[in-house]
Amino acid sequence: MGAQFPRILPDHSVAFRIKAPEAKSVDVDITGKKFAMTKDSGGVWNVTTPHLVEGFHYYALDVDGVRVNDPGSHAFFGTGKDASGIEVPEDGVDYYLPEEVPHGDVRIRIYHSKITGQWRRCFVYTPPDYDSNPTARYPVLYLQHGMGEDETGWIFQGHANLILDNLIAEKKAVPMIIVMDSGYASRPAGPFSPASTGPDFTAFQDVMIKEVIPMIDSTLRTVPDRDHRAMAGLSMGANQALQIATHNLDTFAYMAGFSGTMNGLSTDPIDRDTAFGGVFKDGAAFNQRVKLLWLGMGTEEPKPFPGAIGAFRAMLEKAGVKYVFFSSPGTSHEWLTWRRDLNDFAPRLFK
Amino acid sequence: MGAQFPRILPDHSVAFRIKAPEAKSVDVDITGKKFAMTKDSGGVWNVTTPHLVEGFHYYALDVDGVRVNDPGSHAFFGTGKDASGIEVPEDGVDYYLPEEVPHGDVRIRIYHSKITGQWRRCFVYTPPDYDSNPTARYPVLYLQHGMGEDETGWIFQGHANLILDNLIAEKKAVPMIIVMDSGYASRPAGPFSPASTGPDFTAFQDVMIKEVIPMIDSTLRTVPDRDHRAMAGLSMGANQALQIATHNLDTFAYMAGFSGTMNGLSTDPIDRDTAFGGVFKDGAAFNQRVKLLWLGMGTEEPKPFPGAIGAFRAMLEKAGVKYVFFSSPGTSHEWLTWRRDLNDFAPRLFK
């Protein structure tokens, strides 16, 4: 709507502004740092940050100790609530931007879950030729967000639709449907169970296996078999995706963890024979059954991610489980990593 | 995500809470009133309002003079930015709530506009049987938001999809596609032109007639003729819808203004012979050509709406133009009025 601030300058510094004549102090909290704003004679607070690292950043303003969203920017659902977000562009990078290629639609779909007793919502990407090619059937990637995010994250922050539009236009990926559900689910009387490793991790898995997949297969033109179904996710969603996929090999033949694995935040060594119900005990059998196990992370991810993912990889290697590992140079636990992950993973699917 | 506040109490008073230990004053600004919050010893500010009028309300918190969103609630695009919103339920009213009926999808679609030189986005509702009935073709309602809102408003605030799901399930309305575009458009070098009566009101009309409608007709299973096309809008969008529809009678046979008409905010008498390019000069010819002209407003709308809409109606009556007038009891210039409008208007379409 023509807001002048926040404004990204050519050197990727960012100018923030907010009118707050009566405030005593205002900071911008972005990329893990706080930048103090200064008030002019009109009661308007300003700061221009130094160069900010490229990518999508959640941020907040701190007004007299109250953490608030910036009225000048759009909100994205992250950190458990609607949070301000800003995109510092990567010069010369366009694989996640809208290009003059055919575009798929992203459908907002509501459904009633008997398992949770609530109305839920998923986002569904259909590829560009879905409507013009009315007898074609498509494989499906189930793609999960991270902690504190929801079913909107992969579209509004991740640009999954644009990444696939571009890959499909270049014939690097086959046309596919992508289903993005909320990873949060709890049974009506039960505790809230976001973590996939806890004792209550069954509600989301049940929603996915018993409700979402049958709904998608019965209402969209899918190829409803394991060879045409993948599940992936980021961080908490990586844990969920790998737990669900490895325990439902009749349903999924492809799987990926972006900046996350089945051991969650633990860096402890993993016993291949007993961990995760023994799914990796027989590496050769796993390799024969699973068409692709894909893992990725950014080179700059903080603790405990390198250690936790490292422990999982060590277990896989000991078990002789084949997997692809993708390393995103210079990026952390953030959407730039996960966009690159999807851009590498999606072309390997359903071929 | 389980936020406890804001909390709507059984008597429709609302409890707000925010932690702000260092703030000097915090108010809640809702339904045109400010409610002062009081700070407890832990630095948490609280207020419980009296009973609030039913319906959807934008609101804000005022922290030491800075207008901010409530971290505890979802944001909706309104008032020109992401704004906090809350829904005070209408007891016993369910026509805009999700029910156990078949649901249509809402598609997020991006497209490049040659007219504006920019990427734009529209939301498209497809009715529940769109995917299961692959040879059926559908009529289309083009439905516009109001000033400061965007293409998301009719879904997230208006619940247009749920209203149609329910009407279609009850066989009160025929299955139809609804296209919701942004009413804001400007040519690359031109001024921003939101108002539909100004000299620059051509960019949005051109986007609608030359880009959106051809795109929809070429990619979805529509019946691409005037008898199966309607245009409606609310407030600023009413002005746009009626301007566009009356000046493109080869394209539209149905039209509606919700809380708005072609004379905008003017309450001056209107000359039927010369106003609006003379489209109402020959009332009999208009009646023969137009299948439905529908107007509606709430009984509690503030000035200038009653006067402006009244002046438009007086002109129509003088010209002998037939129209339906719907009055929403007890509601103002707000989403409750517009939901009721759609619920009355949609069943009259395409029959």
Interface residues (C-beta under 8 A of the other chain):
Chain A: M1 G2 A3 I18 K19 A20 P21 E22 A23 K24 L61 V63 D64 G65 V66 R67 V68 N69 P71 G72 S73 H74 A75 G80 K81 D82 P98 E100 H103 D105 V106 R107 I108 R109 I110 Y111 H112 W119 V124 D131 S132 P134 G148 I155 Y184 F192 T219 L220
Chain B: M1 G2 A3 I18 K19 A20 P21 E22 A23 K24 L61 V63 D64 G65 V66 R67 V68 N69 P71 G72 S73 H74 A75 G80 K81 D82 P98 E100 H103 D105 V106 R107 I108 R109 I110 Y111 H112 W119 V124 D131 S132 P134 G148 I155 Y184 F192 T219 L220
